Amino acid sequence: MRPVFPPRTPKSLRFIFHSALSLVVILWLRSWQNWIGYEWNYSEHPRLQQTIFEGTGIGGRWHIPSTWIEQAGELPNDLTTSPKTTLEAAHLAFYLARSQDRYITNSTIPLILHQSWHSMTPQSWSPLLKNYVESWLAVCDGEQPNHDDGNLDEMAYIMWDNIGIDLFIEQYESDFWQSYISMPIQVERVDAFRVAVLRWFGGVYSDVDTMPLRHPVTWIEPIDCEPWEDEAENSTYSLSSVSDGPIYSPPSSASPLYLNLYEMSANGSLRVGKSPAVGAIVGIEADIAPETDAYWRAGYQYPLQITQWSLALAPHHPISTRFIASVDMDVKTLQREDRLLDAYAVDLTGPVQFTKVIKEWLELVAGLRWNALTGMHDDGKSKTVADVLVLPITGFSPGRASLANRGSKPITDHSARLLHQFQGSWRGSFDLVTEYGKMCRTLFGKCRSWSKDSSASKKAKKTKKSWS
C-alpha cells in the first residue's frame, strides 16, 4: 500500500510566505538599528538631537534661551516667541540680545551664534561635525568648554540651511541678489552669507568644523585692548570709536519691521559718548615675513591674511557693508568679462576678499600700516585698531605651527579661542591642474600666477553643487 502524503504547498505560496517573513525580519532589524542609533545619538549629542535632528522649522533650526524669553516682557508687534523660520528666529534673537544687554564683554557684538549646514538629517553629519556642533550648543547653554567649573552667559543659536540662506539674502540683501544667484558654487554664496547675516543681526559666525576652546563672552579681555605701537611708523593705536561711533545704523531701505526692532532693542549704555567698545573680532590665519616669497609659495595672497571660518561683528559694522559691496562689484565685473567660472572662491568671497576689505577700512580710518599687525615680534599679542580687535594667529588658528603659520601656539594656550579642523569639503573633487600649481609654487617657487582653481574644476563644482 502506497503511503499518503499531504498535498504540497504551491511554490507561489511558499515564496509569498518566505518573502513576508524576510520583510518582517528586515523591518525589525531596521527598527532595532534606528532605536540603537537614536539612543546613541541622544546620549552622545543630546543638544544636537533635540535642536537639530528633532527640531522643526523652515530654513534651518534654532535655540533661543528660555530665560531670554521669560525676561522679555511685552514684545514688539510682528515678533513671536514661537518662530517658524530662521528669519523669525533671527528677529527674536536680535531683539532679545540687544534689549537685554547680552553682548560679548567689552563689545557691541550680541551673543548670537550663527552656523550653516545643508541638511538637518543625521545621515549628512560626520561624527566630527556632530561633536563640534554639540560643543557649540553646550556653550550656548552657558557651559564653559573643556568642562571648566562655572557657567557663563547663554547665547542664542541659529543653524541656517540652503533655504534659509536664500530667503535671508533675498529679503535682506535684495540689491545683491542677482550677484548672489550668479555665483557658480555654493561655498561662494555661504561666504557672502556669513558676513551678510552678521551685518544685519550681529554676533559670531563659525564654521561647523570648528570647536570652541573659550566661551565667546570671554574672547575680549582688557589686555587685548591695551595700546600698542608700530615702531616702524612711530604710531600708537588703541581701542577707539570711529566717525559715527561704536553703533552703526541700518540703511534707510531696511524693512519697517527691522528698523523698529533695531531702534527698540538698542541699549542706551552702548550709545555714542560712552567708553569705546569692540565692534569687530577677526583672526589672523597667515603671518609670514612680507619680504620673502614664503607667503605666496604657501598659497596666500597676503603675508598677513585674515581667516574667515570664524568672525564676530556688531550689526552694520562698515566691514560687513563694504564686504558685500566689494563682492557684488567683483561678481558683476567677472560676469561682464565672462570670467566668473574662472574665479577662485578664496579670492572672490573668501579670506582674500575679507582681508582686502578690512585692510582698506583700517588704512582709511586709522592710517594703519597693514603688516604692523604681525605677531612675529611681540609673541603674538592681540591688537585693536579703531573698534576692530585683530587676534594673533593662535586666536582662531591654534595648533598649526609650521613654516607658513609661524607663531601658532598649542590649543591649550590662553589666547586660543577656537579650533578649526579643516574639513575642506568646499574644495570638491581632486583636480590635477590645481594640485600641480600648488606643488610648483611650494617646491620650486614658480607658477605664482597659476590658477589655484582651474575652470574645469570650477565647472565640475558647479555641476555637483558642492557644499562648504
Secondary structure, DSSP 8 states (H G I E B T S, - for coil): ----------HHHHHHHHHHHHHHHHHHHHHHHHHHHHHHHHHH-HHHIIIIIS---BSEEEE--HHHHHT--S--TT--SS-SBHHHHHHHHHHHHHHTT-B-TTBS-BSEEEEE-S--SGGG--HHHHHHHHHHHHHHTTB-GGG-SSB----EEEEE-HHHHHHHHHHH-GGGHHHHHH-SSHHHHHHHHHHHHHHHH-EEEE-TTEEESS-GGGS--GGGGS-EEETTTTEEE-B---TT-SS----TTS-HHHHHHHHHH--GGGSTTS---B-EEEEEEEE--TTSSHHHHTT-SSSEEE--SEEEE-TT-HHHHHHHHHHHHHHHHHHHTT-GGG--HHHHTSHHHHHHHHHHHHHHHH---GGGG--TTTTS--EEEBTEEEE-HHHHSTT--SGGGTT---TTSTT--EEE----GGG-S--HHHHHHHHHHHHHS--TTS-SS-HHHHHHHHHHT---
